Amino acid sequence: MNEILDEIIYENRKYLCEGQVASYIPELKNGNKDALGIYITTLEGKEYFGGDYYTKFTIQSISKIITLALAIMDNGIEYVFSKVGMEPTTEAFNSIVDLEMKNLNKPLNPMINAGAIAISSMIKGDTSEEAFSRVLDFVRKLSGNEELDLNYNVYVSEKKTGNRNRSLAYFMKSTGVIENDVEAVLDVYFKQCSIEVTCKDLSKIAAVFANNGVIPWTGERIIEKEVAQIVKTIMVTCGMYDGSGEFAVKIGLPAKSGVGGGILGVSPNKMGIGIVGPSLDKRGNSIGGVEVLKDLSQKLDLSIF
Ligand code: GLN
């Protein structure tokens, strides 16, 4: 299996030069455009890897599936989806236009920035520090990696330059979607995006979702089954932003990408997949990573459809 993975990585390195490392968050410019790697954790406990799987990067939008699960467990399904919708978008992940124009009075879904910021406002905690520390503990438990922490430079860089996110958040405060202090909510959001991981960590988190919320290596249920199912469904419809439809046709797996270059893929009841490839396509998805997942899905017949 490691040979198959190395071969898939080798075949798809050619796409990396067609993409760009994210630069709108200045610190992300330091990402390695040439890196491409994969890590797989099966539900039977086998692990496989290929390419530059040891590369570190920030989790970015992949954190949105983790906070969604936590927010639902904190507040219940009904409350969360009274504030954030479940529908995909054709706009970019940081778009403002849907917020006012769609006339729903709430962000379209929890995977775009507006929806994810609203979700961060629902994480319980007396202070934003406490809310973030609950997120970090949850990520550590899901990945089985107690050492995970935030990349402070990325956090500061994003906090300094995140004016688009700030405007989304203040707009949502004005419409009542966000009820608490906007800057405190944004602090949780910027920190959750800045958690540093490898694709091994992503594959472990994905394996928990593949196992419907039970940690495969301890047997402990950490996410209710219904919540895990909701998160996976929203990953299929919205996880790759405005590229989710094409991704579902070509790859057919619940997945979530981030502008740090990661993709987390879930093969239900089989395995968790983590990808790193900081060179991004125009939608903000890892350009090599999507191709790697396509080849993997075809070779192993993984499409859920
Ligand atoms: N932190 C990034 C942002 O808010 C996350 C976006 C992403 O990964 N697509 O812009």
Residues whose N, C-alpha, C, O or C-beta is under 5 A from the ligand:
A	BS01	LIG	Q60 S61 F93 N113 C193 S257 G258 V259 G284
